[in-house]
Amino acid sequence: MIHYSFRIKNPYSNRFQHAVTKHGIVTQNKAWEFNVYRTATIFSNSLEFTMRGDHAGLRLEIGLLGYDVEFQIYDVRHWDYAQKEYV
């Protein structure tokens, strides 16, 4: 797993609203999402990449002056930790 995140938030606000939400299917087990949020973020960027785990995949997020844009491609299956495989 790779996870990088940096965020500067407005401490006097707790705003969080969905502005845009789009999603779709790429293949039988892969899906994508695109979201725009109204937030209390002044600046943020984030990168996450996982290969094992629930909804593993790539997630990118950038935020600036109260808006966050997020894009992700992920596996729709869930990870079974006991069997070490997707179910």
Secondary structure as GFF3:
##gff-version 3
##sequence-region A 1 87
A	DSSP	beta_strand	2	9	.	.	.	ID=ss1
A	DSSP	beta_strand	16	25	.	.	.	ID=ss2
A	DSSP	beta_strand	30	39	.	.	.	ID=ss3
A	DSSP	beta_strand	41	49	.	.	.	ID=ss4
A	DSSP	beta_strand	57	64	.	.	.	ID=ss5
A	DSSP	beta_strand	67	75	.	.	.	ID=ss6
A	DSSP	beta_strand	79	80	.	.	.	ID=ss7
A	DSSP	beta_strand	85	86	.	.	.	ID=ss8
###
